[in-house]
Amino acid sequence: MSVFRIEQDNVAQATTIPIPGSNGEFAWKSTDGTVSKGVEFEVNGAITDNWQMTFGATRYVAEDNEGNAVNPNLPRTSVKLFTRYRLLAIPELTVGGGVNWQNRVYKDTTTPYGTFRAEQGSYALVDLLPAIR
């Protein structure tokens, strides 16, 4: 388990200002007084001799010295849960799976028509594992 507080200067942060003559790229700026704080943990273990599990989560916030979110295009909360089981009837076969979840992210973008927010909602990715030894 980790609890953290990080104070940084010169943190790169995307702006909403397009670079003239570029292929749609945006300028970056240096942000001083950034404070990131949060918690992260992971637990691994064997439920039985044939069954293993992993569970972990991260939650943090990152703000500049004015209280604005820094790099909100990165997820602030993520959770993972994975399991693996070796079948007793077929010891050569292991099956497993897991899920990774993250919260919504967004990015403000400036266009000739004003600033708009591009947002991706929270989502989960599911993984499956068949393995033969």
N, C-alpha and C positions, 0 to 999 in steps of 0.2 A: 504494500500500500504506500502511496506517495501523496502527500499534501504539499502543494507548492504555491509560491508567490514569487513572480519574476518581474523585476523592474528593468526596462530597457529603453535606450535611446537609439535613434537612427533605424527604427523598424520600417522595413519597406512595406508600403501600402498602396494598392492600386487606386488610381484616381478615375474620375469619369471624363477626363480630358483626352480626346484622341490626339495622336501624334500626327501632325500634318505630313502628308506624303507617304505615310505608312499604309500597310495593308490592314487597316482596322485595329491597329495596336493602340493601347492606352498608356499614358505616362504613369510613372510611379513617383511617390513622394516619400520623404523621410519623415517619420513620426516620432517625436520625442515624448517622454513621459508615459510610455506604454506600460501598463500593469496587467499581467496575466496571473490569474489565481484559480486554483481548482484542486481536484482530487482524482486519483487514478488508482485502480486496484485490479488484481487478477488472482483467481484461485484455481489451482490445478489439483486434481486428485484422482485416485482410483476408487470407484464405488465398490467394485469387486475385482478379482484377479483379471477378469476379462473385459471390464468396463471402465473407461476413463472419461473424465469430463473436464472442461475448462470454461470458466465464466469470468468475464472482466467488464469493466465500465470506466469511462472517462467523462468528467464534466469540468468545464472551465469557462471563464469569461476573460476577454481581453479588451481593455478600453484605453483610450488616450487620456491625456490630462484634463480633457473637457467632458469626459464621460461617454464619448462616442465609441461605438464598436469598432475594433481594429480587425481588418480582414474578415468580414462576416461571410465571405465565401468559403470559409473553413468550418466544419461542423463543431459545435460546442459540446454536444453530448453524443457519445457512441457507446454501444453495448454489444458484446459478443458472447455467444454460447455455442460450444462445440462438444460433441460426444463421439466416442469410438467404441465399438463392441466387437470382440472376437467371438464368433459363433461356436458354441460348444459342440454342436453336431457336425460342423465342418471347420475344424480348427485352422485350416489354411485360409479361410475367408474372414476378412474383417469388413464391417460396414460401419458407416458413421455419417455424420452430417453436422451442420451448424448454421448459424445465422449471425450476420453482422447488421446492426441497425445504426442509423445516424439521424440526427434531427435536421430540420430544414436549414438551407443556406440561401444567401441572396447576394446580389451585386447591383449597386446603383450604376446606371449607364446614362451618359448625356448624349442626346441626339439633337439635330437641328430643331426638333419639335419639343424639346424639354428633357428633363431627367425622368427616367422610369426605372423601376425596380424589376430585375429579372430574378425570379425565385424558383428554387427547386424544393419541393416538400420533402418531408422525412421519408425514408425508405429503408427496406431491408433486403439484403442479398442472402439467398439460401444456397448452401453448398452441400453436395452429397459425395460420399466417399465409398466406393467399392474397391477392395484391395485383396489380391491373392498373393500369398507368400509361398 
